[in-house]
Amino acid sequence: MKIRLKPLASDIFISVYVVISLFLRFLAEMKTQISAANSIVIGFCFVVILWVLIRLKFLNPNWFGLFTSNDQTNKN
């Protein structure tokens, strides 16, 4: 049995993750002198972590109900 988060919990997790990762990037950029390329690589790594969690089906984003899923369009 795989561990999965419910759609609302996944949306909240992703939102908090994005805010914290942006905060950490801005904090690191202010405290140390890192180049723009390093900042882009760090941001890309944060995005890849989210992508992997979604591909592993640990996160099941519902995008706060903004988009219809394929399951809902196939039922109609």
N, CA, C and O atoms as a CHARMM CRD file, in Angstrom:
* protein
*
  304
    1    1 MET  N      0.84400  -1.19000   0.00000 PROA 1      0.00000
    2    1 MET  CA     0.00000   0.00000   0.00000 PROA 1      0.00000
    3    1 MET  C      0.88300   1.24400   0.00000 PROA 1      0.00000
    4    1 MET  O      1.74500   1.41800   0.86100 PROA 1      0.00000
    5    2 LYS  N      0.64900   2.08200  -0.96600 PROA 2      0.00000
    6    2 LYS  CA     1.42500   3.31500  -1.06400 PROA 2      0.00000
    7    2 LYS  C      0.82100   4.38400  -0.16200 PROA 2      0.00000
    8    2 LYS  O     -0.39000   4.43700   0.05100 PROA 2      0.00000
    9    3 ILE  N      1.68700   5.21700   0.35000 PROA 3      0.00000
   10    3 ILE  CA     1.22600   6.36000   1.14400 PROA 3      0.00000
   11    3 ILE  C      0.85500   7.46700   0.17000 PROA 3      0.00000
   12    3 ILE  O      1.66600   7.85800  -0.67000 PROA 3      0.00000
   13    4 ARG  N     -0.38000   7.98000   0.27800 PROA 4      0.00000
   14    4 ARG  CA    -0.86100   9.03800  -0.60500 PROA 4      0.00000
   15    4 ARG  C     -1.52900  10.11800   0.24000 PROA 4      0.00000
   16    4 ARG  O     -2.18700   9.82600   1.23900 PROA 4      0.00000
   17    5 LEU  N     -1.35100  11.33900  -0.16800 PROA 5      0.00000
   18    5 LEU  CA    -2.06000  12.43700   0.46700 PROA 5      0.00000
   19    5 LEU  C     -3.34200  12.70500  -0.30300 PROA 5      0.00000
   20    5 LEU  O     -3.40000  12.53100  -1.52100 PROA 5      0.00000
   21    6 LYS  N     -4.35100  13.12400   0.41100 PROA 6      0.00000
   22    6 LYS  CA    -5.60900  13.48500  -0.23500 PROA 6      0.00000
   23    6 LYS  C     -5.39400  14.75400  -1.04900 PROA 6      0.00000
   24    6 LYS  O     -4.44000  15.49200  -0.80100 PROA 6      0.00000
   25    7 PRO  N     -6.27100  15.01800  -2.02000 PROA 7      0.00000
   26    7 PRO  CA    -6.06500  16.18600  -2.89200 PROA 7      0.00000
   27    7 PRO  C     -5.94800  17.51700  -2.14800 PROA 7      0.00000
   28    7 PRO  O     -5.07800  18.32300  -2.47800 PROA 7      0.00000
   29    8 LEU  N     -6.78900  17.76200  -1.17000 PROA 8      0.00000
   30    8 LEU  CA    -6.69900  19.03700  -0.44600 PROA 8      0.00000
   31    8 LEU  C     -5.40300  19.12200   0.35300 PROA 8      0.00000
   32    8 LEU  O     -4.76300  20.17300   0.38600 PROA 8      0.00000
   33    9 ALA  N     -5.01200  18.02300   0.99700 PROA 9      0.00000
   34    9 ALA  CA    -3.75300  18.00700   1.74700 PROA 9      0.00000
   35    9 ALA  C     -2.57200  18.19400   0.79700 PROA 9      0.00000
   36    9 ALA  O     -1.59500  18.85600   1.14800 PROA 9      0.00000
   37   10 SER  N     -2.65300  17.61900  -0.39600 PROA 10     0.00000
   38   10 SER  CA    -1.59100  17.79200  -1.39200 PROA 10     0.00000
   39   10 SER  C     -1.48400  19.24900  -1.83000 PROA 10     0.00000
   40   10 SER  O     -0.38100  19.78100  -1.96200 PROA 10     0.00000
   41   11 ASP  N     -2.62400  19.89300  -2.05300 PROA 11     0.00000
   42   11 ASP  CA    -2.61800  21.30600  -2.44900 PROA 11     0.00000
   43   11 ASP  C     -1.99300  22.17700  -1.36800 PROA 11     0.00000
   44   11 ASP  O     -1.20500  23.07500  -1.66500 PROA 11     0.00000
   45   12 ILE  N     -2.34300  21.91300  -0.12100 PROA 12     0.00000
   46   12 ILE  CA    -1.79200  22.68600   0.99000 PROA 12     0.00000
   47   12 ILE  C     -0.29600  22.42400   1.11800 PROA 12     0.00000
   48   12 ILE  O      0.48000  23.35800   1.32000 PROA 12     0.00000
   49   13 PHE  N      0.11900  21.15500   1.00200 PROA 13     0.00000
   50   13 PHE  CA     1.53800  20.80200   1.07600 PROA 13     0.00000
   51   13 PHE  C      2.33100  21.51900  -0.01200 PROA 13     0.00000
   52   13 PHE  O      3.39500  22.07400   0.26200 PROA 13     0.00000
   53   14 ILE  N      1.82300  21.51100  -1.24000 PROA 14     0.00000
   54   14 ILE  CA     2.52000  22.15500  -2.35000 PROA 14     0.00000
   55   14 ILE  C      2.60800  23.66000  -2.12800 PROA 14     0.00000
   56   14 ILE  O      3.65100  24.25900  -2.38900 PROA 14     0.00000
   57   15 SER  N      1.53600  24.27800  -1.65300 PROA 15     0.00000
   58   15 SER  CA     1.54400  25.72400  -1.40400 PROA 15     0.00000
   59   15 SER  C      2.56500  26.09900  -0.33600 PROA 15     0.00000
   60   15 SER  O      3.32700  27.05100  -0.50300 PROA 15     0.00000
   61   16 VAL  N      2.57700  25.35200   0.75200 PROA 16     0.00000
   62   16 VAL  CA     3.53200  25.62500   1.83500 PROA 16     0.00000
   63   16 VAL  C      4.95800  25.36900   1.35600 PROA 16     0.00000
   64   16 VAL  O      5.86900  26.12900   1.68300 PROA 16     0.00000
   65   17 TYR  N      5.15200  24.30800   0.58800 PROA 17     0.00000
   66   17 TYR  CA     6.47300  23.97300   0.05300 PROA 17     0.00000
   67   17 TYR  C      7.00800  25.08700  -0.83700 PROA 17     0.00000
   68   17 TYR  O      8.17700  25.46000  -0.73700 PROA 17     0.00000
   69   18 VAL  N      6.15800  25.61600  -1.70300 PROA 18     0.00000
   70   18 VAL  CA     6.59100  26.68700  -2.61400 PROA 18     0.00000
   71   18 VAL  C      6.95800  27.94500  -1.83300 PROA 18     0.00000
   72   18 VAL  O      7.97300  28.57900  -2.12200 PROA 18     0.00000
   73   19 VAL  N      6.14200  28.30800  -0.85100 PROA 19     0.00000
   74   19 VAL  CA     6.42300  29.51000  -0.05600 PROA 19     0.00000
   75   19 VAL  C      7.72600  29.34800   0.72900 PROA 19     0.00000
   76   19 VAL  O      8.54500  30.26600   0.76500 PROA 19     0.00000
   77   20 ILE  N      7.91800  28.20000   1.34900 PROA 20     0.00000
   78   20 ILE  CA     9.13800  27.97200   2.13400 PROA 20     0.00000
   79   20 ILE  C     10.36500  27.92500   1.22600 PROA 20     0.00000
   80   20 ILE  O     11.40700  28.48200   1.57100 PROA 20     0.00000
   81   21 SER  N     10.25500  27.26800   0.07200 PROA 21     0.00000
   82   21 SER  CA    11.41200  27.19200  -0.82500 PROA 21     0.00000
   83   21 SER  C     11.78600  28.57400  -1.37100 PROA 21     0.00000
   84   21 SER  O     12.97000  28.89200  -1.48600 PROA 21     0.00000
   85   22 LEU  N     10.79600  29.38700  -1.70400 PROA 22     0.00000
   86   22 LEU  CA    11.10100  30.75300  -2.14900 PROA 22     0.00000
   87   22 LEU  C     11.74000  31.56800  -1.03800 PROA 22     0.00000
   88   22 LEU  O     12.68800  32.31600  -1.27700 PROA 22     0.00000
   89   23 PHE  N     11.21900  31.42500   0.18900 PROA 23     0.00000
   90   23 PHE  CA    11.79500  32.13500   1.32800 PROA 23     0.00000
   91   23 PHE  C     13.25100  31.72800   1.54000 PROA 23     0.00000
   92   23 PHE  O     14.11000  32.58200   1.76100 PROA 23     0.00000
   93   24 LEU  N     13.52900  30.43100   1.47400 PROA 24     0.00000
   94   24 LEU  CA    14.89700  29.95500   1.67400 PROA 24     0.00000
   95   24 LEU  C     15.81900  30.44200   0.56300 PROA 24     0.00000
   96   24 LEU  O     16.96900  30.79600   0.82200 PROA 24     0.00000
   97   25 ARG  N     15.32400  30.46400  -0.66900 PROA 25     0.00000
   98   25 ARG  CA    16.15700  30.97600  -1.77000 PROA 25     0.00000
   99   25 ARG  C     16.46600  32.45200  -1.59300 PROA 25     0.00000
  100   25 ARG  O     17.61400  32.86400  -1.75800 PROA 25     0.00000
  101   26 PHE  N     15.45900  33.26100  -1.26000 PROA 26     0.00000
  102   26 PHE  CA    15.69300  34.69000  -1.06900 PROA 26     0.00000
  103   26 PHE  C     16.62000  34.94000   0.11700 PROA 26     0.00000
  104   26 PHE  O     17.48000  35.81900   0.06100 PROA 26     0.00000
  105   27 LEU  N     16.44900  34.17600   1.18300 PROA 27     0.00000
  106   27 LEU  CA    17.30400  34.31900   2.35700 PROA 27     0.00000
  107   27 LEU  C     18.74700  33.96600   2.01900 PROA 27     0.00000
  108   27 LEU  O     19.66900  34.67500   2.42300 PROA 27     0.00000
  109   28 ALA  N     18.95000  32.88800   1.28900 PROA 28     0.00000
  110   28 ALA  CA    20.30000  32.48400   0.90100 PROA 28     0.00000
  111   28 ALA  C     20.94000  33.50400  -0.03300 PROA 28     0.00000
  112   28 ALA  O     22.14100  33.76100   0.05300 PROA 28     0.00000
  113   29 GLU  N     20.14200  34.08200  -0.92300 PROA 29     0.00000
  114   29 GLU  CA    20.69300  35.07400  -1.85100 PROA 29     0.00000
  115   29 GLU  C     21.08000  36.36100  -1.13900 PROA 29     0.00000
  116   29 GLU  O     22.03400  37.02700  -1.54200 PROA 29     0.00000
  117   30 MET  N     20.35800  36.71900  -0.09200 PROA 30     0.00000
  118   30 MET  CA    20.70000  37.93500   0.64800 PROA 30     0.00000
  119   30 MET  C     21.93300  37.73000   1.52400 PROA 30     0.00000
  120   30 MET  O     22.74400  38.64300   1.67600 PROA 30     0.00000
  121   31 LYS  N     22.07600  36.54000   2.10000 PROA 31     0.00000
  122   31 LYS  CA    23.18900  36.29300   3.02400 PROA 31     0.00000
  123   31 LYS  C     24.48800  35.98600   2.29800 PROA 31     0.00000
  124   31 LYS  O     25.56100  36.34100   2.78700 PROA 31     0.00000
  125   32 THR  N     24.41700  35.33800   1.15200 PROA 32     0.00000
  126   32 THR  CA    25.62900  34.99400   0.41000 PROA 32     0.00000
  127   32 THR  C     25.51500  35.54100  -1.00400 PROA 32     0.00000
  128   32 THR  O     24.42300  35.82700  -1.49600 PROA 32     0.00000
  129   33 GLN  N     26.63700  35.67600  -1.62500 PROA 33     0.00000
  130   33 GLN  CA    26.65900  36.14400  -3.00300 PROA 33     0.00000
  131   33 GLN  C     26.66800  34.92800  -3.92400 PROA 33     0.00000
  132   33 GLN  O     27.71900  34.33800  -4.17400 PROA 33     0.00000
  133   34 ILE  N     25.49500  34.55800  -4.42700 PROA 34     0.00000
  134   34 ILE  CA    25.43300  33.45900  -5.38600 PROA 34     0.00000
  135   34 ILE  C     24.99900  34.02200  -6.73100 PROA 34     0.00000
  136   34 ILE  O     24.27900  35.01800  -6.80300 PROA 34     0.00000
  137   35 SER  N     25.44000  33.38400  -7.76900 PROA 35     0.00000
  138   35 SER  CA    25.15000  33.89500  -9.10900 PROA 35     0.00000
  139   35 SER  C     23.72100  33.54600  -9.51500 PROA 35     0.00000
  140   35 SER  O     23.04000  32.75100  -8.86800 PROA 35     0.00000
  141   36 ALA  N     23.30100  34.16100 -10.59300 PROA 36     0.00000
  142   36 ALA  CA    21.95100  33.90800 -11.09500 PROA 36     0.00000
  143   36 ALA  C     21.81200  32.46200 -11.56000 PROA 36     0.00000
  144   36 ALA  O     20.75300  31.85700 -11.39900 PROA 36     0.00000
  145   37 ALA  N     22.87400  31.91000 -12.13400 PROA 37     0.00000
  146   37 ALA  CA    22.83200  30.51600 -12.59200 PROA 37     0.00000
  147   37 ALA  C     22.64600  29.56100 -11.41200 PROA 37     0.00000
  148   37 ALA  O     21.88300  28.60000 -11.50300 PROA 37     0.00000
  149   38 ASN  N     23.33500  29.82400 -10.32100 PROA 38     0.00000
  150   38 ASN  CA    23.17000  28.98900  -9.12600 PROA 38     0.00000
  151   38 ASN  C     21.75300  29.09100  -8.58000 PROA 38     0.00000
  152   38 ASN  O     21.18000  28.09100  -8.14800 PROA 38     0.00000
  153   39 SER  N     21.19400  30.27700  -8.59600 PROA 39     0.00000
  154   39 SER  CA    19.82800  30.46300  -8.11500 PROA 39     0.00000
  155   39 SER  C     18.83000  29.69500  -8.97700 PROA 39     0.00000
  156   39 SER  O     17.88100  29.10500  -8.46000 PROA 39     0.00000
  157   40 ILE  N     19.04500  29.70300 -10.28400 PROA 40     0.00000
  158   40 ILE  CA    18.16300  28.96800 -11.19500 PROA 40     0.00000
  159   40 ILE  C     18.27700  27.46400 -10.95700 PROA 40     0.00000
  160   40 ILE  O     17.27300  26.75200 -10.97600 PROA 40     0.00000
  161   41 VAL  N     19.49500  26.98400 -10.73300 PROA 41     0.00000
  162   41 VAL  CA    19.69900  25.55800 -10.46900 PROA 41     0.00000
  163   41 VAL  C     19.02400  25.15000  -9.17200 PROA 41     0.00000
  164   41 VAL  O     18.40000  24.09000  -9.11300 PROA 41     0.00000
  165   42 ILE  N     19.13300  25.96100  -8.14000 PROA 42     0.00000
  166   42 ILE  CA    18.47800  25.66200  -6.86600 PROA 42     0.00000
  167   42 ILE  C     16.95700  25.63000  -7.04600 PROA 42     0.00000
  168   42 ILE  O     16.29200  24.72700  -6.53700 PROA 42     0.00000
  169   43 GLY  N     16.41200  26.59800  -7.75600 PROA 43     0.00000
  170   43 GLY  CA    14.97800  26.62600  -8.02300 PROA 43     0.00000
  171   43 GLY  C     14.53500  25.42100  -8.82000 PROA 43     0.00000
  172   43 GLY  O     13.48000  24.85100  -8.54100 PROA 43     0.00000
  173   44 PHE  N     15.32300  25.01700  -9.81200 PROA 44     0.00000
  174   44 PHE  CA    15.01400  23.84200 -10.61600 PROA 44     0.00000
  175   44 PHE  C     15.00000  22.58300  -9.75000 PROA 44     0.00000
  176   44 PHE  O     14.15200  21.71100  -9.93400 PROA 44     0.00000
  177   45 CYS  N     15.93200  22.48900  -8.81300 PROA 45     0.00000
  178   45 CYS  CA    15.97000  21.32500  -7.91200 PROA 45     0.00000
  179   45 CYS  C     14.71900  21.26800  -7.05000 PROA 45     0.00000
  180   45 CYS  O     14.17000  20.18600  -6.84100 PROA 45     0.00000
  181   46 PHE  N     14.26000  22.39800  -6.54800 PROA 46     0.00000
  182   46 PHE  CA    13.02100  22.42700  -5.75100 PROA 46     0.00000
  183   46 PHE  C     11.82600  21.97300  -6.59300 PROA 46     0.00000
  184   46 PHE  O     10.96100  21.25100  -6.09800 PROA 46     0.00000
  185   47 VAL  N     11.77200  22.38400  -7.84400 PROA 47     0.00000
  186   47 VAL  CA    10.67100  21.98700  -8.72900 PROA 47     0.00000
  187   47 VAL  C     10.74900  20.49500  -9.04500 PROA 47     0.00000
  188   47 VAL  O      9.71900  19.82300  -9.10200 PROA 47     0.00000
  189   48 VAL  N     11.95100  19.97300  -9.24900 PROA 48     0.00000
  190   48 VAL  CA    12.11600  18.54800  -9.54300 PROA 48     0.00000
  191   48 VAL  C     11.65000  17.69500  -8.36900 PROA 48     0.00000
  192   48 VAL  O     11.05800  16.63600  -8.57700 PROA 48     0.00000
  193   49 ILE  N     11.90600  18.13400  -7.15100 PROA 49     0.00000
  194   49 ILE  CA    11.43500  17.39500  -5.97100 PROA 49     0.00000
  195   49 ILE  C      9.91000  17.30000  -5.99100 PROA 49     0.00000
  196   49 ILE  O      9.35500  16.22900  -5.74200 PROA 49     0.00000
  197   50 LEU  N      9.23400  18.40000  -6.28200 PROA 50     0.00000
  198   50 LEU  CA     7.77200  18.36100  -6.37600 PROA 50     0.00000
  199   50 LEU  C      7.30900  17.44200  -7.50200 PROA 50     0.00000
  200   50 LEU  O      6.37100  16.66500  -7.32500 PROA 50     0.00000
  201   51 TRP  N      7.95500  17.52700  -8.64200 PROA 51     0.00000
  202   51 TRP  CA     7.58900  16.70000  -9.78600 PROA 51     0.00000
  203   51 TRP  C      7.71800  15.21700  -9.45800 PROA 51     0.00000
  204   51 TRP  O      6.85500  14.41800  -9.82200 PROA 51     0.00000
  205   52 VAL  N      8.80100  14.85000  -8.76600 PROA 52     0.00000
  206   52 VAL  CA     9.01000  13.44900  -8.39200 PROA 52     0.00000
  207   52 VAL  C      7.92000  12.98400  -7.43500 PROA 52     0.00000
  208   52 VAL  O      7.41000  11.87300  -7.58000 PROA 52     0.00000
  209   53 LEU  N      7.55700  13.80800  -6.46800 PROA 53     0.00000
  210   53 LEU  CA     6.50700  13.42600  -5.51700 PROA 53     0.00000
  211   53 LEU  C      5.16000  13.25000  -6.21400 PROA 53     0.00000
  212   53 LEU  O      4.37500  12.38300  -5.82800 PROA 53     0.00000
  213   54 ILE  N      4.88800  14.05100  -7.22100 PROA 54     0.00000
  214   54 ILE  CA     3.63800  13.89600  -7.97200 PROA 54     0.00000
  215   54 ILE  C      3.69900  12.64700  -8.85500 PROA 54     0.00000
  216   54 ILE  O      2.71600  11.91200  -8.94700 PROA 54     0.00000
  217   55 ARG  N      4.83500  12.40000  -9.50200 PROA 55     0.00000
  218   55 ARG  CA     4.97400  11.20900 -10.35400 PROA 55     0.00000
  219   55 ARG  C      4.89400   9.91500  -9.55100 PROA 55     0.00000
  220   55 ARG  O      4.39500   8.90600 -10.05000 PROA 55     0.00000
  221   56 LEU  N      5.38200   9.93700  -8.30500 PROA 56     0.00000
  222   56 LEU  CA     5.30300   8.76100  -7.44300 PROA 56     0.00000
  223   56 LEU  C      3.91300   8.58700  -6.83800 PROA 56     0.00000
  224   56 LEU  O      3.66600   7.63300  -6.10000 PROA 56     0.00000
  225   57 LYS  N      3.01300   9.50700  -7.15100 PROA 57     0.00000
  226   57 LYS  CA     1.63200   9.50400  -6.66900 PROA 57     0.00000
  227   57 LYS  C      1.52500   9.72000  -5.16200 PROA 57     0.00000
  228   57 LYS  O      0.50300   9.39600  -4.55700 PROA 57     0.00000
  229   58 PHE  N      2.58700  10.27200  -4.55100 PROA 58     0.00000
  230   58 PHE  CA     2.48600  10.64800  -3.14400 PROA 58     0.00000
  231   58 PHE  C      1.61100  11.88900  -3.01400 PROA 58     0.00000
  232   58 PHE  O      0.79000  11.99300  -2.10300 PROA 58     0.00000
  233   59 LEU  N      1.79800  12.82200  -3.93600 PROA 59     0.00000
  234   59 LEU  CA     0.96800  14.01900  -3.97600 PROA 59     0.00000
  235   59 LEU  C     -0.07000  13.85700  -5.07700 PROA 59     0.00000
  236   59 LEU  O      0.24800  13.41000  -6.17800 PROA 59     0.00000
  237   60 ASN  N     -1.29200  14.21700  -4.78000 PROA 60     0.00000
  238   60 ASN  CA    -2.39100  14.14900  -5.74000 PROA 60     0.00000
  239   60 ASN  C     -3.03800  15.52600  -5.83300 PROA 60     0.00000
  240   60 ASN  O     -4.12200  15.73500  -5.28900 PROA 60     0.00000
  241   61 PRO  N     -2.39000  16.46200  -6.51100 PROA 61     0.00000
  242   61 PRO  CA    -2.91200  17.82800  -6.53100 PROA 61     0.00000
  243   61 PRO  C     -4.25000  17.93400  -7.24700 PROA 61     0.00000
  244   61 PRO  O     -4.47800  17.31600  -8.28700 PROA 61     0.00000
  245   62 ASN  N     -5.11400  18.72800  -6.66100 PROA 62     0.00000
  246   62 ASN  CA    -6.41900  19.02000  -7.23900 PROA 62     0.00000
  247   62 ASN  C     -6.44100  20.46200  -7.72900 PROA 62     0.00000
  248   62 ASN  O     -7.43100  20.90800  -8.30800 PROA 62     0.00000
  249   63 TRP  N     -5.37100  21.17800  -7.50300 PROA 63     0.00000
  250   63 TRP  CA    -5.22100  22.57500  -7.87900 PROA 63     0.00000
  251   63 TRP  C     -6.35800  23.41600  -7.31400 PROA 63     0.00000
  252   63 TRP  O     -6.84800  24.33900  -7.96500 PROA 63     0.00000
  253   64 PHE  N     -6.76900  23.08500  -6.09800 PROA 64     0.00000
  254   64 PHE  CA    -7.83300  23.77400  -5.37300 PROA 64     0.00000
  255   64 PHE  C     -9.12900  23.82400  -6.16800 PROA 64     0.00000
  256   64 PHE  O     -9.91100  24.76300  -6.02400 PROA 64     0.00000
  257   65 GLY  N     -9.36000  22.81900  -7.00600 PROA 65     0.00000
  258   65 GLY  CA   -10.59800  22.71400  -7.76900 PROA 65     0.00000
  259   65 GLY  C    -10.67700  23.63900  -8.96900 PROA 65     0.00000
  260   65 GLY  O    -11.75800  23.82200  -9.53000 PROA 65     0.00000
  261   66 LEU  N     -9.56100  24.22600  -9.37600 PROA 66     0.00000
  262   66 LEU  CA    -9.58500  25.16400 -10.49700 PROA 66     0.00000
  263   66 LEU  C     -9.70300  24.46600 -11.84500 PROA 66     0.00000
  264   66 LEU  O    -10.28000  25.02100 -12.78100 PROA 66     0.00000
  265   67 PHE  N     -9.16500  23.26000 -11.95200 PROA 67     0.00000
  266   67 PHE  CA    -9.18600  22.54500 -13.22100 PROA 67     0.00000
  267   67 PHE  C     -9.96600  21.25200 -13.04000 PROA 67     0.00000
  268   67 PHE  O     -9.95200  20.65300 -11.96400 PROA 67     0.00000
  269   68 THR  N    -10.64000  20.83000 -14.08900 PROA 68     0.00000
  270   68 THR  CA   -11.35200  19.55400 -14.02600 PROA 68     0.00000
  271   68 THR  C    -10.37700  18.43000 -14.34100 PROA 68     0.00000
  272   68 THR  O     -9.50400  18.57700 -15.19600 PROA 68     0.00000
  273   69 SER  N    -10.52800  17.32100 -13.65500 PROA 69     0.00000
  274   69 SER  CA    -9.64600  16.19900 -13.91000 PROA 69     0.00000
  275   69 SER  C    -10.21100  15.34700 -15.05200 PROA 69     0.00000
  276   69 SER  O    -11.35300  15.53500 -15.46900 PROA 69     0.00000
  277   70 ASN  N     -9.41900  14.43500 -15.53700 PROA 70     0.00000
  278   70 ASN  CA    -9.85500  13.56800 -16.63600 PROA 70     0.00000
  279   70 ASN  C    -10.98400  12.66300 -16.19500 PROA 70     0.00000
  280   70 ASN  O    -11.83100  12.29600 -17.00900 PROA 70     0.00000
  281   71 ASP  N    -11.01600  12.29100 -14.91900 PROA 71     0.00000
  282   71 ASP  CA   -12.08000  11.42900 -14.41800 PROA 71     0.00000
  283   71 ASP  C    -13.43700  12.12100 -14.51700 PROA 71     0.00000
  284   71 ASP  O    -14.43400  11.48500 -14.85900 PROA 71     0.00000
  285   72 GLN  N    -13.48100  13.41700 -14.22000 PROA 72     0.00000
  286   72 GLN  CA   -14.73600  14.14500 -14.25900 PROA 72     0.00000
  287   72 GLN  C    -15.20500  14.38000 -15.69400 PROA 72     0.00000
  288   72 GLN  O    -16.40700  14.36200 -15.96100 PROA 72     0.00000
  289   73 THR  N    -14.27500  14.60000 -16.61300 PROA 73     0.00000
  290   73 THR  CA   -14.68600  14.84600 -17.99300 PROA 73     0.00000
  291   73 THR  C    -15.13900  13.55000 -18.66500 PROA 73     0.00000
  292   73 THR  O    -15.98700  13.58900 -19.55500 PROA 73     0.00000
  293   74 ASN  N    -14.59800  12.41500 -18.26200 PROA 74     0.00000
  294   74 ASN  CA   -15.00100  11.14200 -18.85300 PROA 74     0.00000
  295   74 ASN  C    -16.37300  10.68600 -18.36300 PROA 74     0.00000
  296   74 ASN  O    -17.04600   9.92400 -19.05800 PROA 74     0.00000
  297   75 LYS  N    -16.79800  11.12700 -17.20000 PROA 75     0.00000
  298   75 LYS  CA   -18.09500  10.71400 -16.65700 PROA 75     0.00000
  299   75 LYS  C    -19.25300  11.39600 -17.36600 PROA 75     0.00000
  300   75 LYS  O    -20.36000  10.85800 -17.40400 PROA 75     0.00000
  301   76 ASN  N    -19.01100  12.57600 -17.93000 PROA 76     0.00000
  302   76 ASN  CA   -20.09600  13.32100 -18.57100 PROA 76     0.00000
  303   76 ASN  C    -20.39000  12.84500 -19.94300 PROA 76     0.00000
  304   76 ASN  O    -21.27900  13.38000 -20.60400 PROA 76     0.00000
